[in-house]
Amino acid sequence: MPAKLMAVLGVCRRKGRWEVSQRTSALVLFGHCHIDFREAFADPEIESMKLNVTCLFGNATFLMPEGVDIRPSVVSVLASTGFDVPNDDVEAALPTIAMETTTLFGRCRIRIEKDEVDVASEIIEVGDTDVAPLEPPPLSDDHLTPDPEAVPPVVTEGERIRLTSFDNAA
């Protein structure tokens, strides 16, 4: 049974462990589609699958596991389409993917990523101890630049830092 994904003036997301269909289509119209195939799997009898992507005035991102064989066919009109797919000898849990993309005034990106990285909770190991999550620095009187007296400490050897995303909204 074909799978249909659609984002019209909105967002379409698919991630985690899920079974892919032999035929999948994605339509993005003034929206964003983010499909993560890294934990996806297919019926072992399926040797190849077809993924049709139409992106009009929107963005589509497809994350693929290492080793997947992608056969792209691209049409881009005043748009950006990128395939960041290295040739690896690693076998993926997915069949060969014939991917047809049509992008008009938008962006379609297909890339390989080993592991999911969540910047808001990623820990950088520098040593043995934990440092509390960083807080946004206090702003100066102009509300645009950090207060020079409140510069965060430098991480030294023997410390661990947790990266935290934050906005300095005035």
TORKERO-501426 format. One record per residue (C-alpha): residue in one letter; x, y, z. Coordinates in steps of 0.25 Angstrom, whole numbers, padded with zeros to 4 digits, always signed. Example, Ala and Ser with C-alpha at 12.3 -4.5 7.8 and 13.67 -1.06 7.14 Angstrom:
<recs>
A+0049-0018+0031
S+0055-0004+0029
</recs>
This chain:
<recs>
M+0000+0000+0000
P+0006+0013-0004
A+0009+0023+0007
K+0005+0038+0005
L+0012+0049+0013
M+0007+0063+0012
A+0010+0077+0018
V+0001+0088+0013
L+0004+0101+0021
G+0009+0092+0032
V+0019+0082+0036
C+0020+0067+0033
R+0029+0059+0042
R+0032+0044+0042
K+0043+0038+0051
G+0046+0026+0060
R+0044+0011+0056
W+0034+0010+0045
E+0031+0001+0033
V+0033+0008+0019
S+0024+0005+0007
Q+0029+0000-0006
R+0024+0014-0012
T+0024+0026-0004
S+0020+0040-0008
A+0022+0054-0001
L+0015+0067-0005
V+0020+0080+0002
L+0013+0092-0001
F+0017+0105+0007
G+0021+0096+0018
H+0032+0087+0023
C+0034+0071+0022
H+0044+0064+0031
I+0045+0049+0029
D+0055+0041+0037
F+0058+0027+0030
R+0070+0024+0040
E+0061+0014+0048
A+0052+0011+0037
F+0051-0004+0032
A+0045-0010+0020
D+0039-0024+0017
P+0051-0033+0013
E+0043-0037+0000
I+0044-0022-0005
E+0057-0021-0013
S+0054-0006-0017
M+0045+0005-0013
K+0041+0018-0020
L+0040+0031-0013
N+0033+0043-0021
V+0035+0057-0015
T+0028+0069-0020
C+0033+0082-0012
L+0026+0095-0016
F+0030+0107-0008
G+0034+0099+0004
N+0045+0090+0010
A+0047+0075+0010
T+0058+0068+0018
F+0061+0053+0017
L+0071+0047+0027
M+0076+0033+0022
P+0084+0022+0029
E+0098+0019+0025
G+0099+0009+0013
V+0085+0012+0007
D+0086+0012-0008
I+0079+0024-0014
R+0076+0026-0029
P+0073+0041-0030
S+0065+0048-0041
V+0064+0063-0039
V+0056+0074-0045
S+0059+0088-0038
V+0053+0101-0043
L+0058+0113-0035
A+0061+0104-0024
S+0071+0096-0017
T+0073+0081-0017
G+0084+0074-0010
F+0088+0059-0008
D+0099+0058+0002
V+0100+0043+0001
P+0114+0037+0001
N+0117+0023-0005
D+0119+0013+0007
D+0120-0002+0007
V+0111-0002+0019
E+0098-0010+0017
A+0085-0003+0021
A+0072-0009+0026
L+0065-0002+0014
P+0065-0006+0000
T+0070+0002-0012
I+0062+0015-0013
A+0058+0021-0026
M+0056+0036-0022
E+0049+0046-0031
T+0049+0060-0027
T+0042+0072-0033
T+0045+0085-0026
L+0040+0099-0029
F+0043+0111-0021
G+0048+0102-0009
R+0058+0093-0004
C+0059+0078-0004
R+0071+0071+0004
I+0075+0057+0005
R+0086+0053+0014
I+0093+0042+0022
E+0094+0043+0037
K+0100+0033+0046
D+0093+0036+0059
E+0082+0046+0063
V+0089+0058+0070
D+0080+0067+0079
V+0088+0080+0081
A+0079+0083+0093
S+0084+0071+0101
E+0097+0067+0095
I+0108+0065+0105
I+0123+0068+0101
E+0133+0060+0109
V+0145+0068+0114
G+0147+0061+0127
D+0140+0055+0139
T+0131+0065+0145
D+0117+0071+0141
V+0115+0086+0139
A+0101+0091+0140
P+0094+0095+0127
L+0098+0109+0122
E+0088+0120+0124
P+0087+0132+0114
P+0097+0143+0118
P+0090+0155+0124
L+0089+0166+0114
S+0095+0180+0115
D+0087+0192+0115
D+0085+0193+0100
H+0078+0179+0101
L+0086+0174+0089
T+0100+0170+0094
P+0103+0161+0106
D+0108+0168+0119
P+0123+0168+0118
E+0123+0165+0133
A+0115+0153+0132
V+0123+0145+0122
P+0122+0130+0124
P+0134+0122+0130
V+0144+0115+0121
V+0143+0100+0121
T+0156+0094+0126
E+0161+0080+0126
G+0154+0071+0135
E+0140+0077+0133
R+0128+0073+0124
I+0119+0083+0118
R+0104+0081+0114
L+0101+0089+0102
T+0087+0097+0103
S+0080+0104+0092
F+0074+0117+0096
D+0069+0130+0090
N+0073+0144+0095
A+0059+0150+0092
A+0058+0165+0097
</recs>
